[in-house]
Amino acid sequence: MIRLYIIELETPRGIIAKIGITKFTVERRIKNYKFSGDMKGKEKDIKIVFQKKTRLAESLEKLIINDLTNQKIQKVGDKNLGSGNSEWYFCNGQYIKMSYMRKINTLLDDDLIKNRMKKERKKIESEYEKNQNLLISDIERIKEGLKWIRLN
């Protein structure tokens, strides 16, 4: 399963953060970063803010990046940050995590999910009611059987 992760790094220009996805552990992903120039060797200073295995990782990453763009959070764009340099933003990791939380809440509030939950609840209630009716009919049959036994 794919992991969604948020990392941050303190730089002379301020704290920067990145959202990403990986099939591997986040630690392994960080080890594969190849910083250069004045950022060389800073890979070890990267702090993992958040990570989550989820089937929605790719979609959530896109939604969050879109959210950051809409909020006009500036991209770092420093080529010294390696191949993923366009995914770093001038904000801290908690800011990106809050965006993640907003997107999760939005997904949970989605009408499709609400409707699915209502259908599941109705199904469960229907099964419960059916079982209650069976139980009542079983009790009635037992009572009838006891009456028959008493009469004979």
Secondary structure, 3 states (H helix, E strand, C coil): CCEEEEEEEEECCEEEEEEEEECCCHHHHHHCCCCCHHHCCHHHHCEEEEEEECCCHHHHHHHHHHHHHHCCCCECCCHHHCCCHHHEECCCHHHHHHHHHHHHHHHHHCHHHHHHHHHHHHHHHHHHHHHHHHHHHHHHHHHHHHHHHHHC
